[in-house]
């Protein structure tokens, strides 16, 4: 099972001959949905940051169909660079590395939110303080589990991103349409 390329499908064999196919189809649907959501987020988050004046306003530029084309291109280029930097690991290794980095970038805000909830609820709502503590501890363990290499790369990218953030800060801008 450890060396399996499809451990969930292999584990499902105990349920019957039909189970691996159902697991595989479910995984394909899940991956397609996650990819679709990721594409939307890749363009929308930099665009929103540009509108709020927290990123260069060029990231808020829309095409004639009102898609944040520069943000989408920027996200695509960044993802491609990360994959190319890890090409020596093979396609699966590079994909796993980028996926782990993407997961880590969601865990850090979870950690911060858990700590904020813990602090805000400590005196008035012990139940919510416990939820914040559990969330923060979970996030810490998951961050630790991502590995030192991934954690190191995220730190490097964050350090590189800080000057970009300060250099790109602009006054809030109105939404810009095509040709802006």
Protein Blocks (a to p, Z undefined) as FASTA:
>chain_A
ZZpcblmlmmmmmnojklmmmmmmmmmmmmmmmmmmmmmmmmmmmmmmmmnopacfklmp
ccfkopafklmmmmmmmmmmmmmmmmmnojklmmmmmmmmmmmmmmmmmmmmmmmmmmmm
mmmmmmlmmmmmmmmmmmmmmmmmnojklmmmmmmmmmmmmmmmmmmpccddddddehZZ
